[in-house]
Amino acid sequence: MKKLLTIFLPVVILLISCESPTSKQDQPGKTNVVKTGASLNDSSIVYKTDNLIITRLSNHTYAHTSFLNTNDFGRVPCNGMVVVNANEAIIFDTPSDDESSGELINFLMNNLQCKIKAIIPTHFHEDCVGGLEKFNEYNIPAYASNTTIELLKIKGRKFSKPIKGFADSLALNIGDKKVYAQYFGEGHTKDNIIGYYPDDNVLFGGCLIKESGATKGNLEDAYTKEWPITVHKLRQQYPDTKIVIPGHGKWGGTELFDYTIKLFE
């Protein structure tokens, strides 16, 4: 008589939280893998669907990547940044629409057990604010520069809840640490700001920063003469940056500053 061979696959279930971002929680249909001590060269996808990819870059920072359908560039991957610490999260740029924004919110609240303290659009384009209404549904405060708020009004972009404005810089507490949003000058747009988390030396450049090998891209609202000057200022302010996340494409190190400067000089 033939014996039926049953193969048992070991399953390891690890809990993931903002207190301990080195662990994971598996969910059907999603890729949830986090490696201890992940770095730029050892980043880990912790969540993946057709709408959204979340990648852990350092002990407290993640990149979220969603997709925007455009007439000129097709389906464009769009990056944002999430900083987590002490069961709190701050997000730079919404995913591109309400559906992908809902996935990000649910991942942070349910998988990482985080309270989302703020969503910060880095400029007024749709790849930064496309999912803002979903954040409003969860009563998550939105912060943006006064210039971004003004440009959204000019474009006729209305939201169900007001955005809290700031002038050139914003510092928000996240547990016992701080996250910074800051304006350095014109570039991709008049209002483009960056996000920075000094404890991990991770900077979100948004569309002000280009990935290596990128073209100049959408220049409809750009200030090309000022662009390299602005990035020079940014590089001087944060020379110890280890990870730089561009608005589109692959993250890297400070070579992305240099590439962007050269592209527009």
N, C-alpha and C positions, 0 to 999 in steps of 0.2 A: 504494500500500500504506500502510495506517495504521501509524503508529509507536506502540509501547507506551510510555506515559509513566510513568516510575517516579519517585516522589517520595521523596527521602531526607530524613529528619528528623534534624537534628543532635542528638546526644546528648552531654551533658557529664557525665562521671563524676567526682565529687569525693569525696575520702576524708574521713570524719568521725571525729574522735577526741576524747578528753577534753583532749588538748593543744591541739587546734584545733577548737573547737566551731562554727566558722563555715562548715564545709564539709558535704558530704552524701554518702551512698552510697545509690543507688537500689536498691530491691528490688521484685520483681513483686508487685502487689496491695497495696502500701503507699504512702502519701504520705510522701515524705522530702524536704522542702524546708527549707533553713535559709538565712536571709539574714544577711549580715554586719552586725554592729552592731544586731541586733534589740533592740527595746525594748518597753515596754508597748503602745505604739500601732503597733508593727510586729513583733508576735510571729509565730512561724512553726510550723506543724504539721510535725513531722519524722517522725511515724509515726501511722498511723490504720488500725484494723480495727474490726469490730463490737464488740469487747471493750474496746479501749484506744485512747486518743488521747494522744500525747506532744507537748507544745508548748514550744518554746524561748522563754524570756522575756528572758534576758540572756546575757551572755558565759558564765556558768557555771551557770545555773539553768534548770530545766525544770519544767513542771507535767505530772503524769500524771493522766489522767481515765479512770476505769472506771465501771461501772454496777452498781447494787445494786437488786435487785427487792424492793420492800417492799409490805406490805398497805395501808398508809395513804397512801403518796405515789407509788405506781407504780414505774417504772424511774427511779431517781434517779442522776444523774451525781455522782461522788465524786472530789474532787481530792486529790492529794498533791504533794509537791515532791521533786525530785532536784537535788542539788548535785554538780557534777563539776569536778575540778581535778587536773592532773598524773596522768592515767590512774587516778584513784580516784573513787568515787561514794558518796554517802550519801543515803539515801532516807527521807523522812518519810511514814508511812502506807503500808500495802500497798494495792495494788489490791484490788477487792472480793472476788476469789476466786482460786483457784489458777491457773486458765487465764490470766487477765489478768496475774497476777503473773509467770507464766512468760514471757509476752511481754515484760514490762518488763525482767526479768532478762536475757533473750536479747538485747534491743536494746542494753542497756548493755554487756554483755560482748562481743557480736559486732560491733555497729555502731560503738560508741564505744570499744571496746577498753579497757573499764574494769574494775578490780577493785572490787567492791561491798564497802565496808568496814562498813556498818551499815544496818539497817532500824530506824526509830524510830516506833512507833505513838504518836500524840498523845493518844489516850484509849482506853477499853476497848471501844467499840462496834465492830460488825462491819465498818463501812466503813473502819476503821483496821487491823484484824487479820485480815480475811477470807482473805487469801492468805498468812498467816505460815508455814504448813507448807511451802509451795513454797520460801520462803527458807531454811527449815531443811534442805530437801533439798540445797541448794547450800552448806550450812555457812556461811551469812551470819549474823554475830552480830546478835542483836536486843537493843535497849536500850529500856527504858520506865521511867517513874517508879515508885517503890515503891507509890504509891497505885494506879496502873494495874494493876500485877501483883496487888495485893491484890483489886481489884475483879474481875479476870478469874477469880481463884480462887473468889470468892464466887459468881460466875455459873456456875461449873462448867466454864469454858473451859479445856481442857487442850491442851498442845502437846508435841511429841515432844522438844523441847530447851528448857532453861531460858532465861528472859529475864533479861538483866543489868539490875539495878535501879540507880536513882540517886534522890537526894532531891529537890531543887528545881531543879537545873541540871546540865547536862552539856556539856562542850566536847570535840569530837573533831577530831583533825588530819585534813586532807585535802590531801595534798601539803604545801606550805609555808603553808597557810591553815588557818583553823578554822571549824567549823560549830557552832552553839549550839542546844541545846534548853533551854527554860526554863519554869518554872511561875510564873504571876502571880496565881492565885486561881481560885475557883469560877466557873462560868458555864454552858456547855452541859452540862458534867458536873463532878463533884467533882475530877476528875483532869486536865482538859484542859491541855495544854502547847502551846507554839508552837515553830517552828523559825526560825532566822535565819542568813543568810549576809551578814556585814557588808561584804565586798568589793564586792558588787553591790547592797547595801541591799535585799535581797529577804526578805520575811517570810512564812512559812506560818502562817496563823492557825488552820488546821483549822476545826472546827465552832464554835470560840469566836467566829469572825468571819463575818458575813453578807455576801452580795453585795448590792449596791445594789438596793433594791426588793423584797428577800426578805421573807417572813413569818417569824414566830418559829420555825416548824418544829417538830421533835420536842422536846417539853419533859418527856419521861418522867423523865429523870434530871437535869433542869436546876435551877439555883439562880438564879432570875430577878432577885432583889434584888441579889445580888452581881455579876451579869453585867456591868452597865455600869461598876461600880467596878473590876473586873478589867481591862476594856478601857481604861479611863482610865490605869491603871498601865502597861499595855503601850504606849499611845501616848506617854506621858511618857518611857519608857525608850528608845524608838526613834523619835525625832521626824524623823530623816533618811530613814526608809523610803521607797523609791521605788515598789516593787511589793508589793502585799498579795494573797496567795492565800487565798481563803476555802475552807472545807471542801466547799462546793457552789456551783456557779455561776461567774460571770465574775469574774476578778481585776480589781484596780484599784489605786488609790493609797490614801493615808491617809484619803480620804473614806469608805472602808469601816469604819474605826475609828469615825468620827463617826456613820455610819448605824447601826451596831450599838449604840452607846451610846444614841442617841435612841430606837431601837426598844424598848429595855428600861427606859428611865427612867420 
